[in-house]
Amino acid sequence: MDAFFTKVIPHLFSSLKAASEVERDEAAELLVAAVAKEVEPLLAQTEGKGPFFGGSEKITLAEVQTGSFLLRLLAFAKPENGLVSNKLFALLETVPRFRRWAEETVKQESVNFIWEEKVVVEKMRAKFAPKA
């Protein structure tokens, strides 16, 4: 959880706040680099086992704590939402354990039952829209 929140999430917010597409792309690359270095190795235990932390078949405290941020990261990465670099979704393909972990986590009803992607995306667009 510490690696995710201190090394990865700051780059998501940098991408949201970026003033240019170049800055958004740089933030996306830094985000995925942080995932590759700090989080992907921690998910090695999932190889051939359950998708959750430590290879668990059921969500653990790690997913409970990170789930709402994983929802946002994956939603904001969708090109149609236009909130972060258009490259982020493709870049996440380079960290398959993380991607599997994130996608399986956000499928859990206990993580997503109050999630309204369109509402959150619109609020984030309004909050981070470039100021004229």
N, CA, C and O atoms as CSV, one atom per row, in Angstrom:
chain,resi,resn,atom,element,x,y,z
A,1,MET,N,N,0.832,-1.188,0.000
A,1,MET,CA,C,0.000,0.000,0.000
A,1,MET,C,C,0.874,1.248,0.000
A,1,MET,O,O,0.594,2.214,-0.709
A,2,ASP,N,N,1.930,1.217,0.799
A,2,ASP,CA,C,2.811,2.374,0.869
A,2,ASP,C,C,3.455,2.655,-0.483
A,2,ASP,O,O,3.512,3.805,-0.920
A,3,ALA,N,N,3.934,1.619,-1.139
A,3,ALA,CA,C,4.558,1.806,-2.453
A,3,ALA,C,C,3.558,2.387,-3.444
A,3,ALA,O,O,3.900,3.283,-4.216
A,4,PHE,N,N,2.342,1.892,-3.428
A,4,PHE,CA,C,1.307,2.367,-4.348
A,4,PHE,C,C,0.976,3.837,-4.078
A,4,PHE,O,O,0.934,4.649,-5.002
A,5,PHE,N,N,0.745,4.169,-2.821
A,5,PHE,CA,C,0.316,5.529,-2.502
A,5,PHE,C,C,1.430,6.569,-2.561
A,5,PHE,O,O,1.178,7.727,-2.894
A,6,THR,N,N,2.647,6.170,-2.245
A,6,THR,CA,C,3.723,7.162,-2.233
A,6,THR,C,C,4.510,7.238,-3.542
A,6,THR,O,O,5.088,8.278,-3.856
A,7,LYS,N,N,4.538,6.155,-4.297
A,7,LYS,CA,C,5.357,6.123,-5.517
A,7,LYS,C,C,4.546,6.203,-6.806
A,7,LYS,O,O,5.051,6.682,-7.822
A,8,VAL,N,N,3.293,5.741,-6.782
A,8,VAL,CA,C,2.493,5.659,-8.009
A,8,VAL,C,C,1.458,6.776,-8.103
A,8,VAL,O,O,1.420,7.510,-9.090
A,9,ILE,N,N,0.634,6.902,-7.095
A,9,ILE,CA,C,-0.491,7.847,-7.139
A,9,ILE,C,C,-0.064,9.294,-7.375
A,9,ILE,O,O,-0.782,10.010,-8.072
A,10,PRO,N,N,1.055,9.762,-6.841
A,10,PRO,CA,C,1.444,11.149,-7.153
A,10,PRO,C,C,1.553,11.419,-8.652
A,10,PRO,O,O,1.267,12.529,-9.101
A,11,HIS,N,N,1.961,10.421,-9.425
A,11,HIS,CA,C,2.073,10.603,-10.880
A,11,HIS,C,C,0.701,10.668,-11.555
A,11,HIS,O,O,0.549,11.308,-12.595
A,12,LEU,N,N,-0.282,10.014,-10.972
A,12,LEU,CA,C,-1.640,10.120,-11.497
A,12,LEU,C,C,-2.127,11.560,-11.349
A,12,LEU,O,O,-2.700,12.127,-12.279
A,13,PHE,N,N,-1.898,12.139,-10.190
A,13,PHE,CA,C,-2.324,13.521,-9.982
A,13,PHE,C,C,-1.499,14.504,-10.808
A,13,PHE,O,O,-2.018,15.534,-11.240
A,14,SER,N,N,-0.224,14.200,-11.030
A,14,SER,CA,C,0.591,15.041,-11.916
A,14,SER,C,C,0.021,15.039,-13.325
A,14,SER,O,O,-0.005,16.070,-13.996
A,15,SER,N,N,-0.429,13.889,-13.763
A,15,SER,CA,C,-1.016,13.788,-15.095
A,15,SER,C,C,-2.320,14.581,-15.167
A,15,SER,O,O,-2.572,15.276,-16.151
A,16,LEU,N,N,-3.140,14.478,-14.135
A,16,LEU,CA,C,-4.399,15.220,-14.106
A,16,LEU,C,C,-4.168,16.730,-14.148
A,16,LEU,O,O,-4.933,17.469,-14.767
A,17,LYS,N,N,-3.107,17.173,-13.485
A,17,LYS,CA,C,-2.826,18.612,-13.371
A,17,LYS,C,C,-1.946,19.142,-14.500
A,17,LYS,O,O,-1.691,20.344,-14.568
A,18,ALA,N,N,-1.486,18.276,-15.371
A,18,ALA,CA,C,-0.540,18.667,-16.416
A,18,ALA,C,C,-1.106,19.766,-17.310
A,18,ALA,O,O,-2.291,19.780,-17.645
A,19,ALA,N,N,-0.225,20.677,-17.680
A,19,ALA,CA,C,-0.620,21.808,-18.526
A,19,ALA,C,C,-0.533,21.484,-20.015
A,19,ALA,O,O,-1.075,22.216,-20.842
A,20,SER,N,N,0.145,20.394,-20.359
A,20,SER,CA,C,0.297,20.042,-21.777
A,20,SER,C,C,0.251,18.531,-21.941
A,20,SER,O,O,0.373,17.783,-20.971
A,21,GLU,N,N,0.074,18.098,-23.179
A,21,GLU,CA,C,0.058,16.662,-23.469
A,21,GLU,C,C,1.433,16.052,-23.216
A,21,GLU,O,O,1.531,14.893,-22.815
A,22,VAL,N,N,2.483,16.816,-23.444
A,22,VAL,CA,C,3.837,16.325,-23.167
A,22,VAL,C,C,3.987,16.024,-21.679
A,22,VAL,O,O,4.527,14.983,-21.307
A,23,GLU,N,N,3.510,16.932,-20.830
A,23,GLU,CA,C,3.575,16.709,-19.381
A,23,GLU,C,C,2.718,15.513,-18.971
A,23,GLU,O,O,3.108,14.740,-18.096
A,24,ARG,N,N,1.558,15.361,-19.595
A,24,ARG,CA,C,0.693,14.210,-19.296
A,24,ARG,C,C,1.397,12.910,-19.657
A,24,ARG,O,O,1.366,11.946,-18.891
A,25,ASP,N,N,2.026,12.884,-20.813
A,25,ASP,CA,C,2.741,11.685,-21.250
A,25,ASP,C,C,3.896,11.363,-20.303
A,25,ASP,O,O,4.106,10.203,-19.948
A,26,GLU,N,N,4.635,12.379,-19.898
A,26,GLU,CA,C,5.748,12.171,-18.958
A,26,GLU,C,C,5.241,11.608,-17.641
A,26,GLU,O,O,5.847,10.693,-17.083
A,27,ALA,N,N,4.135,12.145,-17.138
A,27,ALA,CA,C,3.555,11.657,-15.880
A,27,ALA,C,C,3.110,10.207,-16.021
A,27,ALA,O,O,3.298,9.413,-15.100
A,28,ALA,N,N,2.524,9.850,-17.157
A,28,ALA,CA,C,2.090,8.469,-17.395
A,28,ALA,C,C,3.284,7.527,-17.417
A,28,ALA,O,O,3.236,6.438,-16.846
A,29,GLU,N,N,4.351,7.950,-18.075
A,29,GLU,CA,C,5.554,7.121,-18.131
A,29,GLU,C,C,6.166,6.947,-16.743
A,29,GLU,O,O,6.618,5.856,-16.393
A,30,LEU,N,N,6.181,8.015,-15.959
A,30,LEU,CA,C,6.700,7.927,-14.593
A,30,LEU,C,C,5.815,7.045,-13.719
A,30,LEU,O,O,6.316,6.300,-12.877
A,31,LEU,N,N,4.507,7.130,-13.917
A,31,LEU,CA,C,3.572,6.300,-13.162
A,31,LEU,C,C,3.855,4.825,-13.429
A,31,LEU,O,O,3.980,4.034,-12.494
A,32,VAL,N,N,3.955,4.462,-14.691
A,32,VAL,CA,C,4.178,3.056,-15.041
A,32,VAL,C,C,5.574,2.607,-14.618
A,32,VAL,O,O,5.758,1.457,-14.220
A,33,ALA,N,N,6.543,3.486,-14.698
A,33,ALA,CA,C,7.892,3.144,-14.220
A,33,ALA,C,C,7.865,2.863,-12.716
A,33,ALA,O,O,8.526,1.941,-12.240
A,34,ALA,N,N,7.105,3.657,-11.983
A,34,ALA,CA,C,6.980,3.442,-10.536
A,34,ALA,C,C,6.262,2.125,-10.251
A,34,ALA,O,O,6.652,1.392,-9.342
A,35,VAL,N,N,5.229,1.823,-11.012
A,35,VAL,CA,C,4.535,0.541,-10.859
A,35,VAL,C,C,5.511,-0.597,-11.119
A,35,VAL,O,O,5.579,-1.548,-10.340
A,36,ALA,N,N,6.267,-0.506,-12.209
A,36,ALA,CA,C,7.204,-1.567,-12.581
A,36,ALA,C,C,8.262,-1.789,-11.501
A,36,ALA,O,O,8.627,-2.925,-11.201
A,37,LYS,N,N,8.740,-0.708,-10.931
A,37,LYS,CA,C,9.809,-0.811,-9.939
A,37,LYS,C,C,9.290,-1.164,-8.544
A,37,LYS,O,O,9.878,-1.995,-7.852
A,38,GLU,N,N,8.199,-0.539,-8.138
A,38,GLU,CA,C,7.772,-0.618,-6.744
A,38,GLU,C,C,6.642,-1.605,-6.461
A,38,GLU,O,O,6.597,-2.188,-5.377
A,39,VAL,N,N,5.736,-1.803,-7.407
A,39,VAL,CA,C,4.545,-2.617,-7.133
A,39,VAL,C,C,4.574,-3.959,-7.859
A,39,VAL,O,O,4.248,-4.988,-7.267
A,40,GLU,N,N,4.952,-3.958,-9.107
A,40,GLU,CA,C,4.959,-5.205,-9.898
A,40,GLU,C,C,5.723,-6.329,-9.185
A,40,GLU,O,O,5.219,-7.452,-9.140
A,41,PRO,N,N,6.920,-6.079,-8.626
A,41,PRO,CA,C,7.631,-7.163,-7.933
A,41,PRO,C,C,6.869,-7.698,-6.714
A,41,PRO,O,O,6.970,-8.879,-6.384
A,42,LEU,N,N,6.115,-6.830,-6.055
A,42,LEU,CA,C,5.351,-7.271,-4.890
A,42,LEU,C,C,4.208,-8.206,-5.260
A,42,LEU,O,O,3.676,-8.919,-4.409
A,43,LEU,N,N,3.836,-8.198,-6.527
A,43,LEU,CA,C,2.739,-9.037,-6.999
A,43,LEU,C,C,3.237,-10.347,-7.613
A,43,LEU,O,O,2.451,-11.096,-8.194
A,44,ALA,N,N,4.516,-10.623,-7.492
A,44,ALA,CA,C,5.091,-11.846,-8.059
A,44,ALA,C,C,4.430,-13.095,-7.492
A,44,ALA,O,O,4.364,-14.121,-8.168
A,45,GLN,N,N,3.939,-13.016,-6.251
A,45,GLN,CA,C,3.314,-14.179,-5.620
A,45,GLN,C,C,1.988,-14.555,-6.271
A,45,GLN,O,O,1.443,-15.619,-5.981
A,46,THR,N,N,1.459,-13.697,-7.147
A,46,THR,CA,C,0.186,-14.002,-7.791
A,46,THR,C,C,0.358,-14.922,-8.995
A,46,THR,O,O,-0.625,-15.447,-9.518
A,47,GLU,N,N,1.582,-15.118,-9.433
A,47,GLU,CA,C,1.847,-15.972,-10.607
A,47,GLU,C,C,1.279,-17.373,-10.362
A,47,GLU,O,O,1.710,-18.077,-9.449
A,48,GLY,N,N,0.318,-17.760,-11.182
A,48,GLY,CA,C,-0.270,-19.082,-11.071
A,48,GLY,C,C,-1.183,-19.267,-9.873
A,48,GLY,O,O,-1.601,-20.386,-9.572
A,49,LYS,N,N,-1.490,-18.189,-9.198
A,49,LYS,CA,C,-2.343,-18.254,-8.001
A,49,LYS,C,C,-3.467,-17.236,-8.146
A,49,LYS,O,O,-3.736,-16.733,-9.237
A,50,GLY,N,N,-4.108,-16.947,-7.036
A,50,GLY,CA,C,-5.175,-15.959,-7.032
A,50,GLY,C,C,-4.648,-14.586,-7.420
A,50,GLY,O,O,-3.453,-14.316,-7.297
A,51,PRO,N,N,-5.540,-13.719,-7.889
A,51,PRO,CA,C,-5.111,-12.426,-8.421
A,51,PRO,C,C,-4.793,-11.361,-7.372
A,51,PRO,O,O,-4.273,-10.296,-7.704
A,52,PHE,N,N,-5.100,-11.646,-6.126
A,52,PHE,CA,C,-4.953,-10.617,-5.106
A,52,PHE,C,C,-3.630,-10.740,-4.363
A,52,PHE,O,O,-2.912,-11.729,-4.507
A,53,PHE,N,N,-3.324,-9.741,-3.582
A,53,PHE,CA,C,-2.025,-9.655,-2.927
A,53,PHE,C,C,-1.670,-10.979,-2.247
A,53,PHE,O,O,-2.496,-11.596,-1.575
A,54,GLY,N,N,-0.432,-11.391,-2.441
A,54,GLY,CA,C,0.055,-12.634,-1.863
A,54,GLY,C,C,-0.476,-13.878,-2.552
A,54,GLY,O,O,-0.274,-14.990,-2.063
A,55,GLY,N,N,-1.160,-13.705,-3.692
A,55,GLY,CA,C,-1.730,-14.838,-4.399
A,55,GLY,C,C,-3.070,-15.277,-3.830
A,55,GLY,O,O,-3.548,-16.371,-4.132
A,56,SER,N,N,-3.668,-14.436,-3.018
A,56,SER,CA,C,-4.952,-14.755,-2.395
A,56,SER,C,C,-6.069,-14.849,-3.434
A,56,SER,O,O,-6.053,-14.154,-4.450
A,57,GLU,N,N,-7.026,-15.711,-3.160
A,57,GLU,CA,C,-8.217,-15.840,-4.001
A,57,GLU,C,C,-9.267,-14.801,-3.619
A,57,GLU,O,O,-10.186,-14.531,-4.393
A,58,LYS,N,N,-9.131,-14.218,-2.428
A,58,LYS,CA,C,-10.078,-13.210,-1.937
A,58,LYS,C,C,-9.319,-11.908,-1.704
A,58,LYS,O,O,-8.113,-11.912,-1.456
A,59,ILE,N,N,-10.048,-10.791,-1.788
A,59,ILE,CA,C,-9.367,-9.515,-1.583
A,59,ILE,C,C,-8.779,-9.441,-0.180
A,59,ILE,O,O,-9.303,-10.010,0.778
A,60,THR,N,N,-7.684,-8.727,-0.104
A,60,THR,CA,C,-6.970,-8.546,1.158
A,60,THR,C,C,-7.052,-7.073,1.553
A,60,THR,O,O,-7.679,-6.271,0.860
A,61,LEU,N,N,-6.430,-6.734,2.643
A,61,LEU,CA,C,-6.397,-5.340,3.083
A,61,LEU,C,C,-5.766,-4.447,2.013
A,61,LEU,O,O,-6.144,-3.285,1.869
A,62,ALA,N,N,-4.812,-4.987,1.270
A,62,ALA,CA,C,-4.171,-4.195,0.205
A,62,ALA,C,C,-5.201,-3.736,-0.826
A,62,ALA,O,O,-5.162,-2.584,-1.260
A,63,GLU,N,N,-6.110,-4.607,-1.219
A,63,GLU,CA,C,-7.130,-4.243,-2.204
A,63,GLU,C,C,-8.198,-3.335,-1.599
A,63,GLU,O,O,-8.703,-2.430,-2.264
A,64,VAL,N,N,-8.532,-3.580,-0.351
A,64,VAL,CA,C,-9.517,-2.734,0.324
A,64,VAL,C,C,-9.015,-1.290,0.362
A,64,VAL,O,O,-9.769,-0.356,0.093
A,65,GLN,N,N,-7.757,-1.119,0.691
A,65,GLN,CA,C,-7.187,0.220,0.819
A,65,GLN,C,C,-6.943,0.907,-0.524
A,65,GLN,O,O,-7.064,2.128,-0.621
A,66,THR,N,N,-6.608,0.153,-1.541
A,66,THR,CA,C,-6.251,0.749,-2.829
A,66,THR,C,C,-7.374,0.729,-3.855
A,66,THR,O,O,-7.285,1.408,-4.878
A,67,GLY,N,N,-8.416,-0.029,-3.604
A,67,GLY,CA,C,-9.467,-0.245,-4.590
A,67,GLY,C,C,-10.054,1.006,-5.205
A,67,GLY,O,O,-10.196,1.087,-6.425
A,68,SER,N,N,-10.400,1.987,-4.380
A,68,SER,CA,C,-11.023,3.193,-4.936
A,68,SER,C,C,-10.046,3.974,-5.807
A,68,SER,O,O,-10.467,4.655,-6.743
A,69,PHE,N,N,-8.764,3.889,-5.520
A,69,PHE,CA,C,-7.765,4.559,-6.348
A,69,PHE,C,C,-7.509,3.772,-7.631
A,69,PHE,O,O,-7.257,4.359,-8.684
A,70,LEU,N,N,-7.573,2.459,-7.543
A,70,LEU,CA,C,-7.434,1.634,-8.748
A,70,LEU,C,C,-8.597,1.889,-9.701
A,70,LEU,O,O,-8.406,1.952,-10.916
A,71,LEU,N,N,-9.804,2.035,-9.151
A,71,LEU,CA,C,-10.961,2.388,-9.985
A,71,LEU,C,C,-10.686,3.661,-10.765
A,71,LEU,O,O,-10.909,3.720,-11.974
A,72,ARG,N,N,-10.204,4.669,-10.073
A,72,ARG,CA,C,-9.937,5.953,-10.712
A,72,ARG,C,C,-8.816,5.849,-11.733
A,72,ARG,O,O,-8.935,6.366,-12.844
A,73,LEU,N,N,-7.738,5.190,-11.367
A,73,LEU,CA,C,-6.607,5.059,-12.285
A,73,LEU,C,C,-7.054,4.403,-13.588
A,73,LEU,O,O,-6.747,4.904,-14.670
A,74,LEU,N,N,-7.769,3.296,-13.495
A,74,LEU,CA,C,-8.199,2.591,-14.706
A,74,LEU,C,C,-9.231,3.394,-15.491
A,74,LEU,O,O,-9.206,3.397,-16.722
A,75,ALA,N,N,-10.129,4.068,-14.801
A,75,ALA,CA,C,-11.135,4.886,-15.491
A,75,ALA,C,C,-10.494,6.086,-16.167
A,75,ALA,O,O,-10.800,6.384,-17.321
A,76,PHE,N,N,-9.618,6.770,-15.470
A,76,PHE,CA,C,-8.979,7.955,-16.040
A,76,PHE,C,C,-8.071,7.580,-17.202
A,76,PHE,O,O,-7.837,8.395,-18.094
A,77,ALA,N,N,-7.555,6.347,-17.200
A,77,ALA,CA,C,-6.659,5.891,-18.269
A,77,ALA,C,C,-7.404,5.586,-19.567
A,77,ALA,O,O,-6.784,5.490,-20.627
A,78,LYS,N,N,-8.713,5.433,-19.497
A,78,LYS,CA,C,-9.474,5.155,-20.722
A,78,LYS,C,C,-9.382,6.361,-21.650
A,78,LYS,O,O,-9.708,7.475,-21.242
A,79,PRO,N,N,-8.948,6.160,-22.877
A,79,PRO,CA,C,-8.805,7.282,-23.808
A,79,PRO,C,C,-10.081,8.109,-23.962
A,79,PRO,O,O,-10.013,9.327,-24.128
A,80,GLU,N,N,-11.236,7.460,-23.908
A,80,GLU,CA,C,-12.481,8.206,-24.081
A,80,GLU,C,C,-12.778,9.159,-22.921
A,80,GLU,O,O,-13.590,10.073,-23.059
A,81,ASN,N,N,-12.124,8.947,-21.785
A,81,ASN,CA,C,-12.353,9.850,-20.658
A,81,ASN,C,C,-11.459,11.083,-20.713
A,81,ASN,O,O,-11.792,12.112,-20.125
A,82,GLY,N,N,-10.349,10.995,-21.400
A,82,GLY,CA,C,-9.510,12.156,-21.662
A,82,GLY,C,C,-8.980,12.895,-20.446
A,82,GLY,O,O,-8.760,14.105,-20.507
A,83,LEU,N,N,-8.774,12.195,-19.355
A,83,LEU,CA,C,-8.298,12.876,-18.145
A,83,LEU,C,C,-6.789,12.821,-17.952
A,83,LEU,O,O,-6.199,13.699,-17.323
A,84,VAL,N,N,-6.176,11.785,-18.498
A,84,VAL,CA,C,-4.726,11.632,-18.370
A,84,VAL,C,C,-4.173,11.306,-19.755
A,84,VAL,O,O,-4.909,11.323,-20.742
A,85,SER,N,N,-2.912,11.018,-19.826
A,85,SER,CA,C,-2.264,10.710,-21.101
A,85,SER,C,C,-2.998,9.587,-21.838
A,85,SER,O,O,-3.398,8.590,-21.236
A,86,ASN,N,N,-3.165,9.764,-23.124
A,86,ASN,CA,C,-3.760,8.718,-23.953
A,86,ASN,C,C,-2.888,7.475,-24.011
A,86,ASN,O,O,-3.352,6.407,-24.412
A,87,LYS,N,N,-1.629,7.607,-23.612
A,87,LYS,CA,C,-0.693,6.487,-23.641
A,87,LYS,C,C,-0.784,5.585,-22.409
A,87,LYS,O,O,-0.277,4.463,-22.421
A,88,LEU,N,N,-1.426,6.072,-21.352
A,88,LEU,CA,C,-1.396,5.342,-20.085
A,88,LEU,C,C,-1.999,3.952,-20.204
A,88,LEU,O,O,-1.413,2.996,-19.696
A,89,PHE,N,N,-3.132,3.805,-20.846
A,89,PHE,CA,C,-3.782,2.501,-20.949
A,89,PHE,C,C,-2.851,1.497,-21.610
A,89,PHE,O,O,-2.717,0.369,-21.136
A,90,ALA,N,N,-2.210,1.896,-22.698
A,90,ALA,CA,C,-1.278,1.001,-23.386
A,90,ALA,C,C,-0.035,0.733,-22.539
A,90,ALA,O,O,0.472,-0.388,-22.520
A,91,LEU,N,N,0.453,1.747,-21.847
A,91,LEU,CA,C,1.624,1.568,-20.992
A,91,LEU,C,C,1.374,0.555,-19.881
A,91,LEU,O,O,2.289,-0.156,-19.465
A,92,LEU,N,N,0.144,0.492,-19.405
A,92,LEU,CA,C,-0.182,-0.461,-18.344
A,92,LEU,C,C,-0.048,-1.913,-18.811
A,92,LEU,O,O,0.035,-2.824,-17.987
A,93,GLU,N,N,-0.025,-2.130,-20.125
A,93,GLU,CA,C,0.195,-3.480,-20.665
A,93,GLU,C,C,1.594,-3.991,-20.316
A,93,GLU,O,O,1.824,-5.200,-20.301
A,94,THR,N,N,2.519,-3.089,-20.040
A,94,THR,CA,C,3.898,-3.485,-19.733
A,94,THR,C,C,4.066,-3.969,-18.292
A,94,THR,O,O,5.135,-4.451,-17.917
A,95,VAL,N,N,3.026,-3.842,-17.498
A,95,VAL,CA,C,3.061,-4.303,-16.100
A,95,VAL,C,C,1.878,-5.263,-15.882
A,95,VAL,O,O,0.902,-4.913,-15.219
A,96,PRO,N,N,1.979,-6.483,-16.451
A,96,PRO,CA,C,0.829,-7.391,-16.477
A,96,PRO,C,C,0.323,-7.848,-15.114
A,96,PRO,O,O,-0.881,-8.030,-14.934
A,97,ARG,N,N,1.216,-8.035,-14.164
A,97,ARG,CA,C,0.745,-8.448,-12.830
A,97,ARG,C,C,-0.067,-7.331,-12.194
A,97,ARG,O,O,-1.121,-7.574,-11.607
A,98,PHE,N,N,0.430,-6.105,-12.315
A,98,PHE,CA,C,-0.294,-4.960,-11.765
A,98,PHE,C,C,-1.640,-4.801,-12.459
A,98,PHE,O,O,-2.665,-4.587,-11.811
A,99,ARG,N,N,-1.625,-4.908,-13.774
A,99,ARG,CA,C,-2.877,-4.729,-14.521
A,99,ARG,C,C,-3.906,-5.784,-14.119
A,99,ARG,O,O,-5.074,-5.467,-13.895
A,100,ARG,N,N,-3.469,-7.032,-14.029
A,100,ARG,CA,C,-4.382,-8.097,-13.601
A,100,ARG,C,C,-4.906,-7.817,-12.206
A,100,ARG,O,O,-6.105,-7.933,-11.955
A,101,TRP,N,N,-4.016,-7.451,-11.299
A,101,TRP,CA,C,-4.387,-7.146,-9.919
A,101,TRP,C,C,-5.414,-6.017,-9.884
A,101,TRP,O,O,-6.442,-6.128,-9.215
A,102,ALA,N,N,-5.135,-4.941,-10.598
A,102,ALA,CA,C,-6.043,-3.794,-10.621
A,102,ALA,C,C,-7.399,-4.168,-11.211
A,102,ALA,O,O,-8.440,-3.841,-10.642
A,103,GLU,N,N,-7.384,-4.855,-12.353
A,103,GLU,CA,C,-8.643,-5.213,-13.016
A,103,GLU,C,C,-9.473,-6.171,-12.178
A,103,GLU,O,O,-10.696,-6.039,-12.127
A,104,GLU,N,N,-8.839,-7.125,-11.526
A,104,GLU,CA,C,-9.586,-8.050,-10.670
A,104,GLU,C,C,-10.108,-7.347,-9.425
A,104,GLU,O,O,-11.207,-7.642,-8.956
A,105,THR,N,N,-9.324,-6.420,-8.891
A,105,THR,CA,C,-9.760,-5.688,-7.708
A,105,THR,C,C,-11.004,-4.863,-8.001
A,105,THR,O,O,-11.959,-4.877,-7.225
A,106,VAL,N,N,-10.994,-4.149,-9.109
A,106,VAL,CA,C,-12.131,-3.257,-9.397
A,106,VAL,C,C,-13.389,-4.015,-9.800
A,106,VAL,O,O,-14.469,-3.427,-9.844
A,107,LYS,N,N,-13.275,-5.304,-10.096
A,107,LYS,CA,C,-14.454,-6.121,-10.385
A,107,LYS,C,C,-15.235,-6.477,-9.118
A,107,LYS,O,O,-16.404,-6.854,-9.192
A,108,GLN,N,N,-14.596,-6.358,-7.975
A,108,GLN,CA,C,-15.212,-6.788,-6.728
A,108,GLN,C,C,-16.329,-5.836,-6.312
A,108,GLN,O,O,-16.138,-4.621,-6.254
A,109,GLU,N,N,-17.490,-6.403,-6.027
A,109,GLU,CA,C,-18.634,-5.580,-5.655
A,109,GLU,C,C,-18.333,-4.724,-4.424
A,109,GLU,O,O,-18.799,-3.589,-4.332
A,110,SER,N,N,-17.573,-5.250,-3.495
A,110,SER,CA,C,-17.262,-4.475,-2.297
A,110,SER,C,C,-16.381,-3.267,-2.610
A,110,SER,O,O,-16.299,-2.336,-1.809
A,111,VAL,N,N,-15.727,-3.276,-3.760
A,111,VAL,CA,C,-14.901,-2.151,-4.190
A,111,VAL,C,C,-15.702,-1.183,-5.047
A,111,VAL,O,O,-15.543,0.030,-4.910
A,112,ASN,N,N,-16.553,-1.687,-5.921
A,112,ASN,CA,C,-17.184,-0.840,-6.929
A,112,ASN,C,C,-18.670,-0.549,-6.726
A,112,ASN,O,O,-19.280,0.097,-7.578
A,113,PHE,N,N,-19.266,-1.003,-5.629
A,113,PHE,CA,C,-20.716,-0.910,-5.520
A,113,PHE,C,C,-21.255,0.519,-5.501
A,113,PHE,O,O,-22.419,0.725,-5.845
A,114,ILE,N,N,-20.476,1.486,-5.123
A,114,ILE,CA,C,-20.957,2.877,-5.159
A,114,ILE,C,C,-20.271,3.695,-6.243
A,114,ILE,O,O,-20.459,4.910,-6.309
A,115,TRP,N,N,-19.494,3.061,-7.080
A,115,TRP,CA,C,-18.707,3.730,-8.118
A,115,TRP,C,C,-19.600,4.154,-9.269
A,115,TRP,O,O,-20.323,3.339,-9.843
A,116,GLU,N,N,-19.544,5.430,-9.599
A,116,GLU,CA,C,-20.264,5.967,-10.747
A,116,GLU,C,C,-19.243,6.669,-11.630
A,116,GLU,O,O,-18.976,7.861,-11.479
A,117,GLU,N,N,-18.682,5.901,-12.550
A,117,GLU,CA,C,-17.574,6.391,-13.365
A,117,GLU,C,C,-17.892,7.699,-14.066
A,117,GLU,O,O,-17.098,8.638,-13.999
A,118,LYS,N,N,-19.029,7.785,-14.733
A,118,LYS,CA,C,-19.358,8.994,-15.491
A,118,LYS,C,C,-19.423,10.218,-14.588
A,118,LYS,O,O,-18.952,11.292,-14.963
A,119,VAL,N,N,-19.998,10.067,-13.410
A,119,VAL,CA,C,-20.112,11.182,-12.472
A,119,VAL,C,C,-18.728,11.632,-12.005
A,119,VAL,O,O,-18.428,12.826,-11.976
A,120,VAL,N,N,-17.899,10.670,-11.643
A,120,VAL,CA,C,-16.548,10.996,-11.164
A,120,VAL,C,C,-15.726,11.636,-12.273
A,120,VAL,O,O,-15.035,12.627,-12.038
A,121,VAL,N,N,-15.792,11.087,-13.466
A,121,VAL,CA,C,-15.029,11.633,-14.598
A,121,VAL,C,C,-15.452,13.073,-14.868
A,121,VAL,O,O,-14.596,13.935,-15.070
A,122,GLU,N,N,-16.738,13.346,-14.875
A,122,GLU,CA,C,-17.216,14.711,-15.126
A,122,GLU,C,C,-16.752,15.678,-14.035
A,122,GLU,O,O,-16.361,16.808,-14.330
A,123,LYS,N,N,-16.794,15.241,-12.790
A,123,LYS,CA,C,-16.317,16.091,-11.691
A,123,LYS,C,C,-14.814,16.364,-11.816
A,123,LYS,O,O,-14.356,17.476,-11.553
A,124,MET,N,N,-14.065,15.360,-12.212
A,124,MET,CA,C,-12.628,15.540,-12.370
A,124,MET,C,C,-12.326,16.459,-13.564
A,124,MET,O,O,-11.405,17.274,-13.506
A,125,ARG,N,N,-13.094,16.323,-14.627
A,125,ARG,CA,C,-12.908,17.231,-15.768
A,125,ARG,C,C,-13.138,18.670,-15.332
A,125,ARG,O,O,-12.365,19.561,-15.683
A,126,ALA,N,N,-14.192,18.895,-14.575
A,126,ALA,CA,C,-14.501,20.240,-14.106
A,126,ALA,C,C,-13.409,20.764,-13.171
A,126,ALA,O,O,-13.033,21.934,-13.238
A,127,LYS,N,N,-12.917,19.906,-12.321
A,127,LYS,CA,C,-11.902,20.321,-11.346
A,127,LYS,C,C,-10.557,20.621,-12.002
A,127,LYS,O,O,-9.874,21.572,-11.623
A,128,PHE,N,N,-10.184,19.810,-12.981
A,128,PHE,CA,C,-8.848,19.930,-13.570
A,128,PHE,C,C,-8.843,20.535,-14.967
A,128,PHE,O,O,-7.815,20.518,-15.644
A,129,ALA,N,N,-9.968,21.064,-15.403
A,129,ALA,CA,C,-10.021,21.691,-16.727
A,129,ALA,C,C,-9.056,22.874,-16.768
A,129,ALA,O,O,-8.927,23.609,-15.789
A,130,PRO,N,N,-8.384,23.053,-17.893
A,130,PRO,CA,C,-7.472,24.200,-18.003
A,130,PRO,C,C,-8.233,25.511,-17.785
A,130,PRO,O,O,-9.330,25.707,-18.308
A,131,LYS,N,N,-7.635,26.381,-17.017
A,131,LYS,CA,C,-8.236,27.684,-16.738
A,131,LYS,C,C,-7.911,28.655,-17.869
A,131,LYS,O,O,-6.767,28.745,-18.316
A,132,ALA,N,N,-8.915,29.368,-18.316
A,132,ALA,CA,C,-8.708,30.312,-19.425
A,132,ALA,C,C,-8.106,31.611,-18.939
A,132,ALA,O,O,-7.865,32.516,-19.737
